[in-house]
Amino acid sequence: MLAMISFPEIGYIVGVAVILFGIKAVQQNPILTIKQKILWMLTIVFLNWIGLLWYYYIYYMKGKDE
């Protein structure tokens, strides 16, 4: 039996993947200093958090208002 994955679940998977791959890419960048790496990692996490909150609002909260 084939298990179907819903569209909102795909969004969460993509969000986690962006965090993991983004932070790994920043860690492996030899040009950035430690402070710049920390700033980039915090930026990735913060923007992804905002994106996930927006995604949650669009697919869960907005449907309840109608």
C-alpha positions, 0 to 999 in steps of 0.5 A: 500500500502506498502511503500518500504524504500531504502538501503541508507535510512536504512543507515541513520536510522542506523547511527542515532540509533547508535548515540542515543543508544551509547550516552545513553549507555555512560550516564548510565555507572557508572564507567566512570568519566564525562570527560571520558563520554564526550570523549566517546560521542564525539568519537561516534559522530565523528566516526559516522560522518566519517561513514556517509560521507563514506556511502554518498560517496559510494552510491551517489558520486561514482556512478556519477564518472562512 
